[in-house]
């Protein structure tokens, strides 16, 4: 069986009223996206794709030391669309 993870990190976080992408907000001093990546790795998932959109470069910068790939979601059209954007990875 092939184990992989797709992390949806393309949302704007408009309701948060912040210029920082919502996945880069910190919880206990760590960016949320890195907490999710660590959880996937702890579950022994090696192939991880992060779907990025708004603030893509900021998310890449925050995760550059991680062994992940990226898929781009140009327009935020919902979670289903985000998963479709990871189609090449899957």
N, CA, C and O atoms as a CHARMM CRD file, in Angstrom:
* protein
*
  360
    1    1 UNK  N      0.84700  -1.17600   0.00000 PROA 1      0.00000
    2    1 UNK  CA     0.00000   0.00000   0.00000 PROA 1      0.00000
    3    1 UNK  C      0.89500   1.24200   0.00000 PROA 1      0.00000
    4    1 UNK  O      1.92300   1.27800   0.67600 PROA 1      0.00000
    5    2 UNK  N      0.49500   2.24100  -0.75500 PROA 2      0.00000
    6    2 UNK  CA     1.23800   3.49800  -0.86700 PROA 2      0.00000
    7    2 UNK  C      0.67400   4.50000   0.12900 PROA 2      0.00000
    8    2 UNK  O     -0.51000   4.83500   0.07400 PROA 2      0.00000
    9    3 UNK  N      1.50500   4.97500   1.02800 PROA 3      0.00000
   10    3 UNK  CA     1.08000   5.97300   2.01000 PROA 3      0.00000
   11    3 UNK  C      1.61200   7.33400   1.61600 PROA 3      0.00000
   12    3 UNK  O      2.81100   7.50700   1.40000 PROA 3      0.00000
   13    4 UNK  N      0.72100   8.28900   1.52600 PROA 4      0.00000
   14    4 UNK  CA     1.12600   9.66000   1.23500 PROA 4      0.00000
   15    4 UNK  C      0.14500  10.59800   1.93100 PROA 4      0.00000
   16    4 UNK  O     -0.91100  10.18300   2.40800 PROA 4      0.00000
   17    5 UNK  N      0.52300  11.86900   1.97400 PROA 5      0.00000
   18    5 UNK  CA    -0.34900  12.86800   2.59700 PROA 5      0.00000
   19    5 UNK  C     -0.40400  14.10200   1.72000 PROA 5      0.00000
   20    5 UNK  O      0.60200  14.52400   1.14900 PROA 5      0.00000
   21    6 UNK  N     -1.58800  14.67200   1.62400 PROA 6      0.00000
   22    6 UNK  CA    -1.78800  15.96000   0.95800 PROA 6      0.00000
   23    6 UNK  C     -2.23600  16.93100   2.04300 PROA 6      0.00000
   24    6 UNK  O     -3.26600  16.73200   2.68800 PROA 6      0.00000
   25    7 UNK  N     -1.45300  17.97500   2.23100 PROA 7      0.00000
   26    7 UNK  CA    -1.76500  18.99200   3.23300 PROA 7      0.00000
   27    7 UNK  C     -2.30500  20.21600   2.51500 PROA 7      0.00000
   28    7 UNK  O     -1.61600  20.81200   1.68700 PROA 7      0.00000
   29    8 UNK  N     -3.52900  20.58800   2.83100 PROA 8      0.00000
   30    8 UNK  CA    -4.17200  21.72800   2.17900 PROA 8      0.00000
   31    8 UNK  C     -3.77500  23.00700   2.91100 PROA 8      0.00000
   32    8 UNK  O     -4.22000  23.26600   4.02900 PROA 8      0.00000
   33    9 UNK  N     -2.92600  23.80300   2.25100 PROA 9      0.00000
   34    9 UNK  CA    -2.37400  25.00100   2.89200 PROA 9      0.00000
   35    9 UNK  C     -2.50500  26.22500   1.99700 PROA 9      0.00000
   36    9 UNK  O     -1.67000  27.12900   2.04900 PROA 9      0.00000
   37   10 UNK  N     -3.55700  26.25600   1.17200 PROA 10     0.00000
   38   10 UNK  CA    -3.69500  27.34700   0.20000 PROA 10     0.00000
   39   10 UNK  C     -4.67700  28.42500   0.63200 PROA 10     0.00000
   40   10 UNK  O     -4.79800  29.44900  -0.04000 PROA 10     0.00000
   41   11 UNK  N     -5.36900  28.21800   1.72600 PROA 11     0.00000
   42   11 UNK  CA    -6.40600  29.16800   2.13300 PROA 11     0.00000
   43   11 UNK  C     -5.86700  30.52800   2.53000 PROA 11     0.00000
   44   11 UNK  O     -4.75600  30.65400   3.04700 PROA 11     0.00000
   45   12 UNK  N     -6.67100  31.53100   2.28100 PROA 12     0.00000
   46   12 UNK  CA    -6.28400  32.90800   2.59800 PROA 12     0.00000
   47   12 UNK  C     -6.40100  33.21900   4.08600 PROA 12     0.00000
   48   12 UNK  O     -5.56700  33.93600   4.63800 PROA 12     0.00000
   49   13 UNK  N     -7.40100  32.69900   4.71900 PROA 13     0.00000
   50   13 UNK  CA    -7.64700  33.04900   6.11200 PROA 13     0.00000
   51   13 UNK  C     -8.24600  34.43800   6.24400 PROA 13     0.00000
   52   13 UNK  O     -7.89700  35.18800   7.15600 PROA 13     0.00000
   53   14 UNK  N     -9.15200  34.78200   5.33100 PROA 14     0.00000
   54   14 UNK  CA    -9.75700  36.12900   5.33300 PROA 14     0.00000
   55   14 UNK  C    -10.38500  36.48200   6.67400 PROA 14     0.00000
   56   14 UNK  O    -10.26200  37.61300   7.14400 PROA 14     0.00000
   57   15 UNK  N    -11.05200  35.52400   7.28400 PROA 15     0.00000
   58   15 UNK  CA   -11.73600  35.80200   8.55100 PROA 15     0.00000
   59   15 UNK  C    -10.75900  36.05400   9.69300 PROA 15     0.00000
   60   15 UNK  O    -11.13800  36.58000  10.74000 PROA 15     0.00000
   61   16 UNK  N     -9.50600  35.67800   9.48500 PROA 16     0.00000
   62   16 UNK  CA    -8.50100  35.91500  10.52300 PROA 16     0.00000
   63   16 UNK  C     -7.99700  37.35400  10.50000 PROA 16     0.00000
   64   16 UNK  O     -7.35000  37.81500  11.44000 PROA 16     0.00000
   65   17 UNK  N     -8.30800  38.05900   9.40000 PROA 17     0.00000
   66   17 UNK  CA    -7.90700  39.46600   9.25800 PROA 17     0.00000
   67   17 UNK  C     -6.40900  39.64700   9.52300 PROA 17     0.00000
   68   17 UNK  O     -5.99700  40.45900  10.35100 PROA 17     0.00000
   69   18 UNK  N     -5.61000  38.86200   8.79300 PROA 18     0.00000
   70   18 UNK  CA    -4.16100  38.89600   8.95500 PROA 18     0.00000
   71   18 UNK  C     -3.49800  38.85900   7.58700 PROA 18     0.00000
   72   18 UNK  O     -4.03200  38.25900   6.65400 PROA 18     0.00000
   73   19 UNK  N     -2.36100  39.48200   7.46400 PROA 19     0.00000
   74   19 UNK  CA    -1.61400  39.43800   6.21000 PROA 19     0.00000
   75   19 UNK  C     -0.78700  38.16000   6.10300 PROA 19     0.00000
   76   19 UNK  O     -0.22700  37.86500   5.04700 PROA 19     0.00000
   77   20 UNK  N     -0.71100  37.41600   7.18100 PROA 20     0.00000
   78   20 UNK  CA     0.04200  36.16400   7.20400 PROA 20     0.00000
   79   20 UNK  C     -0.88100  35.02700   6.76000 PROA 20     0.00000
   80   20 UNK  O     -2.01400  34.94500   7.23400 PROA 20     0.00000
   81   21 UNK  N     -0.41800  34.13900   5.85000 PROA 21     0.00000
   82   21 UNK  CA    -1.24700  32.97800   5.49300 PROA 21     0.00000
   83   21 UNK  C     -1.63800  32.20600   6.75600 PROA 21     0.00000
   84   21 UNK  O     -0.83100  32.05300   7.67400 PROA 21     0.00000
   85   22 UNK  N     -2.86200  31.73000   6.79300 PROA 22     0.00000
   86   22 UNK  CA    -3.35400  31.13200   8.04000 PROA 22     0.00000
   87   22 UNK  C     -2.53200  29.94000   8.49800 PROA 22     0.00000
   88   22 UNK  O     -2.42700  29.70700   9.70200 PROA 22     0.00000
   89   23 UNK  N     -1.94700  29.18100   7.58600 PROA 23     0.00000
   90   23 UNK  CA    -1.15900  28.01500   8.00000 PROA 23     0.00000
   91   23 UNK  C      0.16900  28.40400   8.63100 PROA 23     0.00000
   92   23 UNK  O      0.86400  27.55600   9.19000 PROA 23     0.00000
   93   24 UNK  N      0.52700  29.69300   8.54400 PROA 24     0.00000
   94   24 UNK  CA     1.77500  30.15600   9.14700 PROA 24     0.00000
   95   24 UNK  C      1.57200  30.79200  10.51700 PROA 24     0.00000
   96   24 UNK  O      2.53400  31.20900  11.16300 PROA 24     0.00000
   97   25 UNK  N      0.32100  30.86400  10.95600 PROA 25     0.00000
   98   25 UNK  CA     0.08300  31.33100  12.31900 PROA 25     0.00000
   99   25 UNK  C      0.63100  30.27600  13.26800 PROA 25     0.00000
  100   25 UNK  O      0.58200  29.07800  12.98900 PROA 25     0.00000
  101   26 UNK  N      1.14400  30.73800  14.37800 PROA 26     0.00000
  102   26 UNK  CA     1.82400  29.83400  15.29500 PROA 26     0.00000
  103   26 UNK  C      0.91000  29.36000  16.42100 PROA 26     0.00000
  104   26 UNK  O      0.08300  30.10400  16.94700 PROA 26     0.00000
  105   27 UNK  N      1.09600  28.10200  16.76100 PROA 27     0.00000
  106   27 UNK  CA     0.44500  27.47200  17.90300 PROA 27     0.00000
  107   27 UNK  C      1.58000  26.91000  18.75300 PROA 27     0.00000
  108   27 UNK  O      2.36500  26.08600  18.28200 PROA 27     0.00000
  109   28 UNK  N      1.66400  27.34500  19.97100 PROA 28     0.00000
  110   28 UNK  CA     2.75200  26.92500  20.86800 PROA 28     0.00000
  111   28 UNK  C      4.11900  27.17900  20.22800 PROA 28     0.00000
  112   28 UNK  O      5.04500  26.38100  20.37700 PROA 28     0.00000
  113   29 UNK  N      4.22700  28.30100  19.51600 PROA 29     0.00000
  114   29 UNK  CA     5.50300  28.70600  18.94900 PROA 29     0.00000
  115   29 UNK  C      5.88400  28.06800  17.62700 PROA 29     0.00000
  116   29 UNK  O      6.98600  28.29900  17.13000 PROA 29     0.00000
  117   30 UNK  N      4.99300  27.26400  17.04100 PROA 30     0.00000
  118   30 UNK  CA     5.29400  26.58100  15.77800 PROA 30     0.00000
  119   30 UNK  C      4.21300  26.86200  14.75200 PROA 30     0.00000
  120   30 UNK  O      3.03000  26.92500  15.08700 PROA 30     0.00000
  121   31 UNK  N      4.62500  27.03200  13.47900 PROA 31     0.00000
  122   31 UNK  CA     3.65100  27.25200  12.40600 PROA 31     0.00000
  123   31 UNK  C      2.74700  26.02300  12.28100 PROA 31     0.00000
  124   31 UNK  O      3.20200  24.88300  12.37600 PROA 31     0.00000
  125   32 UNK  N      1.46400  26.28600  12.06600 PROA 32     0.00000
  126   32 UNK  CA     0.50000  25.19100  11.97100 PROA 32     0.00000
  127   32 UNK  C      0.87600  24.19100  10.88500 PROA 32     0.00000
  128   32 UNK  O      0.73900  22.98500  11.08800 PROA 32     0.00000
  129   33 UNK  N      1.34700  24.67000   9.73400 PROA 33     0.00000
  130   33 UNK  CA     1.68900  23.75400   8.64500 PROA 33     0.00000
  131   33 UNK  C      2.81100  22.80600   9.06400 PROA 33     0.00000
  132   33 UNK  O      2.80000  21.63500   8.68400 PROA 33     0.00000
  133   34 UNK  N      3.76700  23.28700   9.83000 PROA 34     0.00000
  134   34 UNK  CA     4.85600  22.42000  10.27800 PROA 34     0.00000
  135   34 UNK  C      4.39300  21.41700  11.32800 PROA 34     0.00000
  136   34 UNK  O      4.93600  20.31600  11.41700 PROA 34     0.00000
  137   35 UNK  N      3.40800  21.78500  12.11000 PROA 35     0.00000
  138   35 UNK  CA     2.82500  20.83600  13.06400 PROA 35     0.00000
  139   35 UNK  C      2.16900  19.68400  12.31000 PROA 35     0.00000
  140   35 UNK  O      2.31200  18.52400  12.69700 PROA 35     0.00000
  141   36 UNK  N      1.45100  20.00200  11.23400 PROA 36     0.00000
  142   36 UNK  CA     0.78100  18.96500  10.43700 PROA 36     0.00000
  143   36 UNK  C      1.81800  18.08400   9.73100 PROA 36     0.00000
  144   36 UNK  O      1.66700  16.86300   9.68800 PROA 36     0.00000
  145   37 UNK  N      2.86600  18.69900   9.18000 PROA 37     0.00000
  146   37 UNK  CA     3.93000  17.91700   8.53100 PROA 37     0.00000
  147   37 UNK  C      4.56000  16.95700   9.54200 PROA 37     0.00000
  148   37 UNK  O      4.77400  15.78400   9.23400 PROA 37     0.00000
  149   38 UNK  N      4.85400  17.44500  10.73300 PROA 38     0.00000
  150   38 UNK  CA     5.43800  16.58600  11.76900 PROA 38     0.00000
  151   38 UNK  C      4.50400  15.44000  12.14700 PROA 38     0.00000
  152   38 UNK  O      4.95800  14.32000  12.38400 PROA 38     0.00000
  153   39 UNK  N      3.21000  15.71200  12.20300 PROA 39     0.00000
  154   39 UNK  CA     2.23800  14.65600  12.52400 PROA 39     0.00000
  155   39 UNK  C      2.23700  13.58100  11.44700 PROA 39     0.00000
  156   39 UNK  O      2.17200  12.39100  11.75500 PROA 39     0.00000
  157   40 UNK  N      2.30800  13.99500  10.18400 PROA 40     0.00000
  158   40 UNK  CA     2.35000  13.02900   9.08000 PROA 40     0.00000
  159   40 UNK  C      3.62500  12.19200   9.15600 PROA 40     0.00000
  160   40 UNK  O      3.58400  10.97400   8.98200 PROA 40     0.00000
  161   41 UNK  N      4.74500  12.84000   9.41400 PROA 41     0.00000
  162   41 UNK  CA     6.01600  12.10900   9.51500 PROA 41     0.00000
  163   41 UNK  C      6.01500  11.16000  10.71200 PROA 41     0.00000
  164   41 UNK  O      6.56700  10.06200  10.63800 PROA 41     0.00000
  165   42 UNK  N      5.40300  11.57800  11.80100 PROA 42     0.00000
  166   42 UNK  CA     5.29700  10.71300  12.97800 PROA 42     0.00000
  167   42 UNK  C      4.46900   9.46900  12.66000 PROA 42     0.00000
  168   42 UNK  O      4.68500   8.40600  13.24300 PROA 42     0.00000
  169   43 UNK  N      3.52000   9.60900  11.73400 PROA 43     0.00000
  170   43 UNK  CA     2.69700   8.48100  11.29600 PROA 43     0.00000
  171   43 UNK  C      3.40000   7.66400  10.20900 PROA 43     0.00000
  172   43 UNK  O      2.78600   6.81600   9.56300 PROA 43     0.00000
  173   44 UNK  N      4.69800   7.93100  10.01800 PROA 44     0.00000
  174   44 UNK  CA     5.54800   7.23000   9.06100 PROA 44     0.00000
  175   44 UNK  C      5.12500   7.44500   7.61300 PROA 44     0.00000
  176   44 UNK  O      5.29300   6.56400   6.77000 PROA 44     0.00000
  177   45 UNK  N      4.57900   8.61300   7.33300 PROA 45     0.00000
  178   45 UNK  CA     4.25700   8.99500   5.95700 PROA 45     0.00000
  179   45 UNK  C      5.43800   9.79200   5.43200 PROA 45     0.00000
  180   45 UNK  O      5.79600  10.83400   5.98100 PROA 45     0.00000
  181   46 UNK  N      6.03900   9.28700   4.35900 PROA 46     0.00000
  182   46 UNK  CA     7.23300   9.93000   3.82700 PROA 46     0.00000
  183   46 UNK  C      6.93200  10.87700   2.67400 PROA 46     0.00000
  184   46 UNK  O      7.58100  11.91400   2.54300 PROA 46     0.00000
  185   47 UNK  N      5.96300  10.53700   1.84300 PROA 47     0.00000
  186   47 UNK  CA     5.62400  11.37300   0.68900 PROA 47     0.00000
  187   47 UNK  C      4.52900  12.35200   1.08500 PROA 47     0.00000
  188   47 UNK  O      3.37900  11.97100   1.30600 PROA 47     0.00000
  189   48 UNK  N      4.91000  13.62400   1.16800 PROA 48     0.00000
  190   48 UNK  CA     3.98700  14.67100   1.61200 PROA 48     0.00000
  191   48 UNK  C      3.96800  15.78200   0.58000 PROA 48     0.00000
  192   48 UNK  O      5.01400  16.28500   0.17100 PROA 48     0.00000
  193   49 UNK  N      2.77200  16.16000   0.16400 PROA 49     0.00000
  194   49 UNK  CA     2.58700  17.26700  -0.77200 PROA 49     0.00000
  195   49 UNK  C      1.80000  18.35900  -0.05700 PROA 49     0.00000
  196   49 UNK  O      0.78900  18.09100   0.59200 PROA 49     0.00000
  197   50 UNK  N      2.27500  19.58400  -0.18600 PROA 50     0.00000
  198   50 UNK  CA     1.60600  20.72800   0.42200 PROA 50     0.00000
  199   50 UNK  C      0.97600  21.55100  -0.69300 PROA 50     0.00000
  200   50 UNK  O      1.68200  22.06900  -1.55800 PROA 50     0.00000
  201   51 UNK  N     -0.34400  21.67200  -0.67800 PROA 51     0.00000
  202   51 UNK  CA    -1.04200  22.49200  -1.66800 PROA 51     0.00000
  203   51 UNK  C     -0.97500  23.93300  -1.18400 PROA 51     0.00000
  204   51 UNK  O     -1.44700  24.26000  -0.09500 PROA 51     0.00000
  205   52 UNK  N     -0.37900  24.79200  -2.01300 PROA 52     0.00000
  206   52 UNK  CA    -0.17300  26.19100  -1.64600 PROA 52     0.00000
  207   52 UNK  C     -0.92300  27.09800  -2.60500 PROA 52     0.00000
  208   52 UNK  O     -1.22000  26.71400  -3.73600 PROA 52     0.00000
  209   53 UNK  N     -1.22300  28.29700  -2.14700 PROA 53     0.00000
  210   53 UNK  CA    -1.93800  29.28000  -2.96700 PROA 53     0.00000
  211   53 UNK  C     -1.49900  30.66800  -2.57300 PROA 53     0.00000
  212   53 UNK  O     -0.36400  31.06400  -2.83700 PROA 53     0.00000
  213   54 UNK  N     -2.39400  31.41500  -1.93700 PROA 54     0.00000
  214   54 UNK  CA    -2.04600  32.75000  -1.44400 PROA 54     0.00000
  215   54 UNK  C     -0.89400  32.63400  -0.45500 PROA 54     0.00000
  216   54 UNK  O     -0.92100  31.79700   0.44600 PROA 54     0.00000
  217   55 UNK  N      0.10600  33.47100  -0.62700 PROA 55     0.00000
  218   55 UNK  CA     1.26100  33.42100   0.26300 PROA 55     0.00000
  219   55 UNK  C      2.14400  32.21300   0.02200 PROA 55     0.00000
  220   55 UNK  O      2.83900  31.75500   0.92800 PROA 55     0.00000
  221   56 UNK  N      2.11800  31.69000  -1.21200 PROA 56     0.00000
  222   56 UNK  CA     2.86000  30.47000  -1.53500 PROA 56     0.00000
  223   56 UNK  C      4.33700  30.57500  -1.18200 PROA 56     0.00000
  224   56 UNK  O      4.90900  29.64700  -0.61100 PROA 56     0.00000
  225   57 UNK  N      4.94900  31.69000  -1.51700 PROA 57     0.00000
  226   57 UNK  CA     6.38300  31.84100  -1.24700 PROA 57     0.00000
  227   57 UNK  C      6.67400  31.84600   0.25000 PROA 57     0.00000
  228   57 UNK  O      7.69200  31.31300   0.69000 PROA 57     0.00000
  229   58 UNK  N      5.78200  32.44800   1.03000 PROA 58     0.00000
  230   58 UNK  CA     5.96100  32.45600   2.48800 PROA 58     0.00000
  231   58 UNK  C      5.86200  31.03900   3.05800 PROA 58     0.00000
  232   58 UNK  O      6.62800  30.65800   3.94400 PROA 58     0.00000
  233   59 UNK  N      4.91000  30.26900   2.53700 PROA 59     0.00000
  234   59 UNK  CA     4.74500  28.89300   3.01100 PROA 59     0.00000
  235   59 UNK  C      5.96300  28.06200   2.60900 PROA 59     0.00000
  236   59 UNK  O      6.46600  27.27200   3.40800 PROA 59     0.00000
  237   60 UNK  N      6.43600  28.23800   1.37900 PROA 60     0.00000
  238   60 UNK  CA     7.63700  27.51100   0.94500 PROA 60     0.00000
  239   60 UNK  C      8.82900  27.85400   1.82800 PROA 60     0.00000
  240   60 UNK  O      9.60000  26.97400   2.21200 PROA 60     0.00000
  241   61 UNK  N      8.97400  29.11900   2.14400 PROA 61     0.00000
  242   61 UNK  CA    10.09100  29.55900   2.99100 PROA 61     0.00000
  243   61 UNK  C     10.01200  28.91000   4.37500 PROA 61     0.00000
  244   61 UNK  O     11.02800  28.48500   4.92500 PROA 61     0.00000
  245   62 UNK  N      8.81000  28.83700   4.92800 PROA 62     0.00000
  246   62 UNK  CA     8.63000  28.27300   6.27200 PROA 62     0.00000
  247   62 UNK  C      8.82000  26.76100   6.30400 PROA 62     0.00000
  248   62 UNK  O      9.07400  26.19000   7.36400 PROA 62     0.00000
  249   63 UNK  N      8.69900  26.11000   5.14500 PROA 63     0.00000
  250   63 UNK  CA     8.79100  24.64700   5.08900 PROA 63     0.00000
  251   63 UNK  C      9.97900  24.17500   4.25700 PROA 63     0.00000
  252   63 UNK  O     10.06700  22.99200   3.92700 PROA 63     0.00000
  253   64 UNK  N     10.89100  25.08100   3.91500 PROA 64     0.00000
  254   64 UNK  CA    11.97300  24.73200   2.98400 PROA 64     0.00000
  255   64 UNK  C     12.90500  23.64200   3.51000 PROA 64     0.00000
  256   64 UNK  O     13.51000  22.92000   2.71700 PROA 64     0.00000
  257   65 UNK  N     13.02900  23.51400   4.79900 PROA 65     0.00000
  258   65 UNK  CA    13.91400  22.48100   5.34700 PROA 65     0.00000
  259   65 UNK  C     13.21500  21.12500   5.45200 PROA 65     0.00000
  260   65 UNK  O     13.83000  20.13500   5.84900 PROA 65     0.00000
  261   66 UNK  N     11.95300  21.08300   5.10100 PROA 66     0.00000
  262   66 UNK  CA    11.16400  19.85400   5.19200 PROA 66     0.00000
  263   66 UNK  C     11.25300  19.11400   3.87000 PROA 66     0.00000
  264   66 UNK  O     11.43300  19.73800   2.82400 PROA 66     0.00000
  265   67 UNK  N     11.13400  17.82000   3.89800 PROA 67     0.00000
  266   67 UNK  CA    11.18500  17.00600   2.68500 PROA 67     0.00000
  267   67 UNK  C      9.76400  16.84500   2.15200 PROA 67     0.00000
  268   67 UNK  O      9.13500  15.80200   2.33000 PROA 67     0.00000
  269   68 UNK  N      9.26300  17.90900   1.48800 PROA 68     0.00000
  270   68 UNK  CA     7.90100  17.90100   0.94500 PROA 68     0.00000
  271   68 UNK  C      7.92900  18.42000  -0.48900 PROA 68     0.00000
  272   68 UNK  O      8.87800  19.08200  -0.91000 PROA 68     0.00000
  273   69 UNK  N      6.86500  18.10200  -1.23200 PROA 69     0.00000
  274   69 UNK  CA     6.67400  18.68000  -2.55700 PROA 69     0.00000
  275   69 UNK  C      5.51900  19.67000  -2.46000 PROA 69     0.00000
  276   69 UNK  O      4.81600  19.73100  -1.45100 PROA 69     0.00000
  277   70 UNK  N      5.34000  20.44100  -3.52700 PROA 70     0.00000
  278   70 UNK  CA     4.30200  21.47100  -3.52700 PROA 70     0.00000
  279   70 UNK  C      3.43800  21.36100  -4.77700 PROA 70     0.00000
  280   70 UNK  O      3.92600  21.04600  -5.86200 PROA 70     0.00000
  281   71 UNK  N      2.15800  21.62300  -4.60500 PROA 71     0.00000
  282   71 UNK  CA     1.21400  21.78000  -5.71100 PROA 71     0.00000
  283   71 UNK  C      0.59300  23.15600  -5.55800 PROA 71     0.00000
  284   71 UNK  O      0.33300  23.60400  -4.44100 PROA 71     0.00000
  285   72 UNK  N      0.35400  23.82400  -6.67100 PROA 72     0.00000
  286   72 UNK  CA    -0.17600  25.18600  -6.62900 PROA 72     0.00000
  287   72 UNK  C     -1.66700  25.20600  -6.93200 PROA 72     0.00000
  288   72 UNK  O     -2.11700  24.64300  -7.93000 PROA 72     0.00000
  289   73 UNK  N     -2.42200  25.85500  -6.06700 PROA 73     0.00000
  290   73 UNK  CA    -3.84100  26.11200  -6.30000 PROA 73     0.00000
  291   73 UNK  C     -3.95900  27.59200  -6.63000 PROA 73     0.00000
  292   73 UNK  O     -3.89500  28.44200  -5.74200 PROA 73     0.00000
  293   74 UNK  N     -4.13300  27.89500  -7.92000 PROA 74     0.00000
  294   74 UNK  CA    -4.15800  29.29100  -8.36500 PROA 74     0.00000
  295   74 UNK  C     -5.30600  30.08900  -7.77100 PROA 74     0.00000
  296   74 UNK  O     -5.09600  31.19100  -7.26400 PROA 74     0.00000
  297   75 UNK  N     -6.49900  29.55800  -7.82600 PROA 75     0.00000
  298   75 UNK  CA    -7.66300  30.24400  -7.26500 PROA 75     0.00000
  299   75 UNK  C     -8.24800  29.39900  -6.15700 PROA 75     0.00000
  300   75 UNK  O     -8.33700  28.17900  -6.29300 PROA 75     0.00000
  301   76 UNK  N     -8.64500  30.01400  -5.07200 PROA 76     0.00000
  302   76 UNK  CA    -9.20500  29.26000  -3.95900 PROA 76     0.00000
  303   76 UNK  C    -10.66800  28.93900  -4.26200 PROA 76     0.00000
  304   76 UNK  O    -11.55900  29.77000  -4.08200 PROA 76     0.00000
  305   77 UNK  N    -10.88800  27.70100  -4.72900 PROA 77     0.00000
  306   77 UNK  CA   -12.22500  27.25900  -5.11900 PROA 77     0.00000
  307   77 UNK  C    -12.73700  26.12800  -4.23100 PROA 77     0.00000
  308   77 UNK  O    -13.63100  25.38000  -4.62700 PROA 77     0.00000
  309   78 UNK  N    -12.17800  26.00500  -3.04900 PROA 78     0.00000
  310   78 UNK  CA   -12.65600  25.00000  -2.11000 PROA 78     0.00000
  311   78 UNK  C    -11.69300  23.84100  -1.92800 PROA 78     0.00000
  312   78 UNK  O    -10.69600  23.71300  -2.63900 PROA 78     0.00000
  313   79 UNK  N    -12.01900  22.99800  -0.95400 PROA 79     0.00000
  314   79 UNK  CA   -11.11900  21.90000  -0.61300 PROA 79     0.00000
  315   79 UNK  C    -11.05100  20.83300  -1.70300 PROA 79     0.00000
  316   79 UNK  O     -9.98700  20.26100  -1.94300 PROA 79     0.00000
  317   80 UNK  N    -12.17000  20.56300  -2.35800 PROA 80     0.00000
  318   80 UNK  CA   -12.16300  19.58900  -3.45400 PROA 80     0.00000
  319   80 UNK  C    -11.23200  20.02300  -4.56900 PROA 80     0.00000
  320   80 UNK  O    -10.47100  19.21800  -5.10600 PROA 80     0.00000
  321   81 UNK  N    -11.29800  21.29800  -4.91400 PROA 81     0.00000
  322   81 UNK  CA   -10.41400  21.84400  -5.94800 PROA 81     0.00000
  323   81 UNK  C     -8.95800  21.75700  -5.50000 PROA 81     0.00000
  324   81 UNK  O     -8.07800  21.47800  -6.31400 PROA 81     0.00000
  325   82 UNK  N     -8.69700  21.99100  -4.22600 PROA 82     0.00000
  326   82 UNK  CA    -7.32600  21.89900  -3.70700 PROA 82     0.00000
  327   82 UNK  C     -6.77400  20.48900  -3.88200 PROA 82     0.00000
  328   82 UNK  O     -5.61800  20.31900  -4.26900 PROA 82     0.00000
  329   83 UNK  N     -7.58800  19.48300  -3.60100 PROA 83     0.00000
  330   83 UNK  CA    -7.15100  18.09900  -3.78100 PROA 83     0.00000
  331   83 UNK  C     -6.90300  17.81800  -5.26000 PROA 83     0.00000
  332   83 UNK  O     -5.93200  17.14400  -5.60500 PROA 83     0.00000
  333   84 UNK  N     -7.76900  18.32500  -6.13600 PROA 84     0.00000
  334   84 UNK  CA    -7.55100  18.16100  -7.57900 PROA 84     0.00000
  335   84 UNK  C     -6.21300  18.75100  -8.00700 PROA 84     0.00000
  336   84 UNK  O     -5.54900  18.20500  -8.88900 PROA 84     0.00000
  337   85 UNK  N     -5.81600  19.84500  -7.40100 PROA 85     0.00000
  338   85 UNK  CA    -4.54400  20.49200  -7.74200 PROA 85     0.00000
  339   85 UNK  C     -3.35400  19.61200  -7.38300 PROA 85     0.00000
  340   85 UNK  O     -2.26600  19.79300  -7.93100 PROA 85     0.00000
  341   86 UNK  N     -3.54000  18.67400  -6.48300 PROA 86     0.00000
  342   86 UNK  CA    -2.47900  17.73600  -6.10800 PROA 86     0.00000
  343   86 UNK  C     -2.53100  16.47200  -6.95500 PROA 86     0.00000
  344   86 UNK  O     -1.86500  15.48700  -6.63500 PROA 86     0.00000
  345   87 UNK  N     -3.30500  16.48600  -8.01900 PROA 87     0.00000
  346   87 UNK  CA    -3.49100  15.31100  -8.87000 PROA 87     0.00000
  347   87 UNK  C     -2.20400  14.70200  -9.38800 PROA 87     0.00000
  348   87 UNK  O     -2.06500  13.47800  -9.39100 PROA 87     0.00000
  349   88 UNK  N     -1.26200  15.51700  -9.82500 PROA 88     0.00000
  350   88 UNK  CA     0.00700  14.98300 -10.33000 PROA 88     0.00000
  351   88 UNK  C      0.77800  14.26300  -9.22700 PROA 88     0.00000
  352   88 UNK  O      1.42500  13.24800  -9.48500 PROA 88     0.00000
  353   89 UNK  N      0.71500  14.77100  -8.02700 PROA 89     0.00000
  354   89 UNK  CA     1.37400  14.12600  -6.89000 PROA 89     0.00000
  355   89 UNK  C      0.72500  12.78400  -6.59300 PROA 89     0.00000
  356   89 UNK  O      1.41000  11.79400  -6.33500 PROA 89     0.00000
  357   90 UNK  N     -0.60200  12.76100  -6.63100 PROA 90     0.00000
  358   90 UNK  CA    -1.32500  11.53100  -6.30300 PROA 90     0.00000
  359   90 UNK  C     -1.21300  10.52200  -7.41700 PROA 90     0.00000
  360   90 UNK  O     -1.76200   9.42500  -7.31400 PROA 90     0.00000
